[in-house]
């Protein structure tokens, strides 16, 4: 990766100098990219079906059973022995690496006892409903990172806007804003979520909206302090004297200074967002029942102490994710630190 601007080159050099953070970024990107293609890696439908010299892609499109010599117009079940026999007699199937979707129940577990221990079919075992743990971990990793990323972006945008407005105008607006933040930050977020969960079934967007209401305050103090400092600079006063609009001064002359501190905090905000979702899922107030969730796996591990692979799988993935994000955050902080010595 190359940057033309000298400042960006210097920051990228300082970021790469932190080897732990640099490699953590690449490892995190590789894991996240793998999770984005979860449907191709872990699925109970073939990637490709060749039948009578025609190609079909069940992962992308649903096909009726009659398409493969069956008798019903319903969607084909590619684990049905009759459908499998028909396809193998007139073609072949190419399966994903893991032949289970996150909600697929394995009906062929030896002995039928669930949760079942890891074996050659279910590499990390199954949960208490017979679902493959590895596929749920892959899908759960993706939804945790996406939730954390979207929550971080929205809450950061709101926090930067509120902090910039308070710091730029000051006076009564700043005073009232600070008093409101003090009251709002003292609201019992968990209790509110519990109460609201009794009226509305939680889902991804519902949880996101509720968490945005309480997570935007993380950047307000940093941005506000930076704007309070910058508004007394000579170039800001000169811009005022020349009649430059407040919006232009804030966006072009003051916001870049505040974004340095904001960017250094974003990896830590992202890790906090992932932890919040995991905690809510663990307590049963997060995503809908059946959704792939690391918190739900941790809760299953707590309820099934005889099956340590449940809790350990979620704990290892969650610990790895948060550790990588912390290392990335440290490297970003070093990159934007103006007092960092050159190597």
C-alpha positions in Angstrom: 0.0 0.0 0.0 1.4 3.4 -1.1 0.5 6.9 -0.2 1.4 10.0 -2.1 1.0 12.6 0.6 4.1 12.9 2.9 1.9 13.0 6.0 0.1 9.9 5.1 3.4 8.2 4.2 4.8 9.0 7.6 1.7 7.7 9.4 1.7 4.5 7.4 5.4 4.0 8.2 4.7 4.5 11.9 1.7 2.0 11.7 3.9 -0.6 10.0 6.6 0.0 12.6 4.2 -1.5 15.1 4.6 -5.1 13.9 2.1 -6.5 16.2 -0.6 -4.1 15.1 0.4 -4.4 11.4 0.1 -8.2 11.4 -3.0 -8.1 13.5 -4.7 -5.9 10.8 -3.9 -8.5 8.1 -5.0 -11.4 10.3 -8.3 -9.6 11.1 -8.9 -8.8 7.5 -8.3 -12.4 6.4 -10.7 -13.7 9.0 -13.4 -11.1 8.2 -13.1 -11.8 4.5 -13.5 -15.5 5.1 -16.6 -14.8 7.2 -18.1 -12.7 4.4 -18.1 -15.8 2.2 -19.6 -18.0 4.9 -22.4 -19.2 2.6 -19.7 -20.6 0.2 -17.7 -22.1 3.0 -20.4 -23.5 5.3 -23.8 -24.5 3.8 -26.1 -27.4 3.5 -26.6 -26.8 -0.2 -24.1 -27.7 -2.9 -22.1 -25.0 -4.6 -22.6 -26.6 -8.0 -24.9 -29.3 -9.3 -24.4 -30.8 -12.7 -27.6 -32.6 -13.9 -28.2 -33.8 -17.4 -25.4 -31.6 -18.7 -27.0 -28.5 -17.1 -25.4 -26.5 -14.3 -27.2 -25.3 -11.3 -26.1 -23.1 -8.3 -28.2 -23.9 -5.3 -26.3 -21.5 -3.0 -27.5 -18.6 -5.1 -30.8 -19.8 -6.5 -33.5 -22.1 -5.1 -34.7 -25.0 -7.4 -37.7 -27.2 -7.0 -37.3 -30.9 -6.5 -38.9 -31.6 -9.9 -35.8 -30.0 -11.5 -33.8 -33.1 -10.4 -36.4 -35.8 -11.1 -38.4 -35.4 -7.9 -42.2 -35.4 -7.5 -42.8 -32.2 -5.5 -42.6 -28.5 -6.4 -41.1 -27.6 -3.1 -37.4 -26.6 -2.8 -35.1 -29.5 -3.3 -33.5 -31.0 -0.2 -30.0 -32.0 -1.2 -29.6 -34.3 1.7 -32.7 -36.4 0.8 -31.4 -39.8 -0.3 -33.8 -39.9 -3.3 -32.6 -36.5 -4.6 -29.0 -37.4 -4.0 -29.5 -40.7 -5.9 -31.1 -38.9 -8.8 -28.4 -36.3 -9.1 -25.6 -38.8 -8.8 -27.2 -40.9 -11.5 -27.3 -38.0 -14.0 -24.4 -35.8 -12.8 -22.6 -34.8 -9.7 -22.5 -32.2 -6.8 -19.7 -30.0 -5.5 -20.2 -29.3 -1.8 -18.8 -26.5 0.4 -15.9 -27.3 2.8 -18.4 -27.5 5.7 -21.7 -29.2 4.7 -23.8 -27.5 7.4 -25.5 -24.1 7.5 -25.6 -22.3 10.8 -29.2 -23.6 11.4 -28.8 -27.1 9.9 -29.5 -29.9 12.4 -27.4 -33.0 12.0 -29.8 -35.9 12.2 -27.1 -38.5 11.8 -25.2 -38.0 15.0 -24.0 -41.3 16.4 -26.2 -42.3 19.3 -28.4 -39.2 18.7 -27.0 -37.5 21.9 -26.6 -33.7 21.7 -24.4 -31.8 22.2 -22.0 -34.1 20.5 -18.3 -34.0 20.7 -16.0 -33.0 17.8 -15.5 -35.6 15.2 -14.6 -35.9 11.5 -18.0 -34.6 10.4 -18.6 -31.8 12.9 -15.1 -30.5 13.5 -16.0 -28.5 16.6 -18.9 -30.7 17.6 -22.6 -29.8 17.8 -24.6 -27.6 20.1 -27.6 -28.7 22.3 -29.9 -28.7 19.2 -27.5 -30.7 16.9 -26.3 -27.7 14.9 -22.7 -27.6 13.7 -20.6 -25.3 16.1 -17.9 -24.4 13.5 -20.5 -23.0 11.0 -22.2 -21.1 13.8 -18.8 -19.6 14.8 -18.1 -18.5 11.3 -21.5 -16.9 10.8 -21.4 -15.5 14.4 -18.0 -13.9 13.7 -19.4 -12.1 10.7 -22.5 -10.8 12.3 -20.6 -9.6 15.4 -18.1 -7.6 13.3 -20.7 -6.2 11.0 -22.9 -5.1 14.0 -19.8 -3.6 15.7 -18.7 -1.8 12.5 -22.1 -0.3 11.7 -22.6 0.7 15.3 -19.2 2.3 15.4 -19.7 4.3 12.2 -23.1 5.6 13.2 -22.3 6.4 16.8 -19.0 8.0 15.8 -20.7 10.2 13.2 -23.3 11.4 15.8 -20.6 11.8 18.5 -18.4 13.9 16.2 -21.3 16.1 15.1 -22.4 16.8 18.7 -18.9 17.3 20.0 -18.1 19.7 17.1 -21.3 21.7 17.6 -20.7 22.1 21.4 -17.0 22.9 21.0 -17.4 25.4 18.2 -20.3 27.4 19.6 -19.7 27.0 23.3 -21.7 29.1 25.7 -25.2 28.0 26.7 -25.3 25.3 24.0 -22.2 23.7 25.4 -23.4 24.0 29.0 -26.8 22.5 28.2 -25.2 19.8 26.0 -22.9 18.7 28.8 -25.7 18.5 31.4 -27.8 16.4 29.0 -24.9 14.0 28.3 -24.4 13.6 32.1 -28.0 12.7 32.6 -28.3 10.5 29.5 -25.1 8.6 30.2 -26.5 7.7 33.6 -29.5 5.9 32.1 -29.6 2.1 32.9 -29.1 0.8 29.4 -29.5 -2.9 30.3 -32.7 -2.3 32.2 -34.2 -0.4 29.3 -33.2 -3.2 26.9 -34.9 -5.7 29.2 -38.1 -3.7 29.4 -38.2 -3.0 25.6 -37.5 -6.7 24.9 -40.8 -7.6 26.6 -42.7 -5.5 24.0 -40.6 -5.9 20.8 -38.8 -8.9 19.5 -35.2 -7.9 19.2 -33.5 -8.1 15.8 -30.3 -6.7 14.2 -31.6 -3.3 13.3 -33.7 -2.9 16.5 -30.6 -3.6 18.6 -28.5 -1.3 16.5 -31.0 1.6 16.9 -31.2 1.2 20.7 -27.4 0.9 21.1 -26.8 4.1 18.9 -29.0 6.0 21.4 -26.4 5.3 24.2 -23.1 4.7 22.4 -22.7 8.1 20.6 -21.3 9.8 23.7 -17.9 8.0 23.5 -16.4 10.6 21.1 -18.2 13.7 22.2 -15.6 14.7 24.9 -12.6 14.2 22.6 -14.1 16.2 19.7 -15.5 18.9 21.9 -12.1 19.5 23.6 -10.3 19.7 20.2 -12.8 22.2 18.9 -12.6 24.3 22.0 -8.8 24.4 21.5 -8.9 25.1 17.8 -11.5 27.8 17.8 -9.0 30.3 19.3 -6.3 29.6 16.7 -5.3 32.6 14.4 -6.4 30.9 11.2 -9.9 30.2 12.6 -10.2 33.9 13.7 -8.9 35.0 10.3 -11.5 32.8 8.5 -14.2 34.4 10.7 -12.9 37.9 9.7 -13.0 37.0 6.0 -16.7 36.0 6.3 -16.2 32.2 5.9 -19.3 30.3 6.9 -19.4 28.4 10.2 -20.0 25.1 8.4 -16.9 25.6 6.2 -14.7 26.5 9.1 -15.9 23.5 11.1 -15.6 21.0 8.2 -12.4 22.2 6.5 -10.3 23.9 9.1 -11.2 22.3 12.5 -12.6 18.8 11.8 -9.4 17.3 10.4 -7.6 18.0 13.7 -10.4 16.4 15.7 -10.5 13.3 13.4 -7.0 12.4 14.4 -8.1 11.7 18.0 -11.3 10.1 16.7 -9.6 7.6 14.4 -7.3 6.4 17.2 -10.4 5.5 19.3 -12.4 3.7 16.6 -10.8 0.3 17.0 -11.5 0.4 20.7 -15.1 1.5 20.1 -15.5 -1.4 17.7 -14.2 -3.9 20.2 -16.6 -2.4 22.8 -19.5 -2.7 20.4 -18.7 -6.4 19.7 -18.5 -7.0 23.5 -21.9 -5.3 24.0 -23.6 -7.5 21.4 -22.0 -10.6 22.9 -23.1 -9.7 26.4 -26.7 -9.1 25.3 -26.8 -12.4 23.5 -25.4 -14.2 26.5 -28.1 -12.7 28.7 -30.8 -13.6 26.2 -31.7 -10.0 25.2 -29.8 -9.8 21.9 -30.4 -11.3 18.5 -33.5 -13.5 17.8 -33.5 -17.1 19.0 -31.6 -19.3 16.6 -29.3 -16.5 15.2 -25.6 -17.4 15.0 -24.1 -15.6 17.9 -20.9 -16.0 20.0 -22.8 -14.9 23.1 -25.4 -17.6 22.6 -22.7 -20.2 22.3 -21.2 -18.9 25.5 -24.6 -19.3 27.2 -24.9 -22.8 25.8 -21.4 -23.6 27.3 -22.6 -22.3 30.7 -25.7 -24.5 30.5 -23.8 -27.6 29.2 -20.7 -27.9 31.3 -20.3 -31.5 30.1 -19.7 -30.1 26.6 -16.7 -27.7 27.0 -16.2 -27.4 23.3 -19.2 -25.0 23.2 -17.9 -22.3 25.5 -14.3 -22.8 24.5 -15.0 -22.3 20.8 -16.9 -19.0 21.3 -14.3 -17.8 23.9 -11.3 -18.5 21.7 -12.9 -16.7 18.7 -14.1 -13.8 20.8 -10.7 -13.4 22.6 -8.8 -13.5 19.3 -11.1 -10.9 17.7 -10.9 -8.5 20.6 -7.1 -9.0 20.9 -6.6 -8.2 17.3 -8.7 -5.1 17.5 -6.8 -3.9 20.6 -3.5 -4.4 18.8 -4.8 -2.6 15.7 -6.0 0.3 17.9 -2.5 0.6 19.5 -0.9 0.7 16.0 -3.4 3.4 14.8 -2.7 5.4 18.0 1.1 5.2 17.3 0.5 6.2 13.7 -1.4 9.4 14.5 0.7 10.3 17.6 2.6 13.5 16.6 5.2 12.8 19.3 6.1 9.3 18.1 9.8 9.1 17.3 10.8 8.1 13.8 12.5 4.7 13.4 
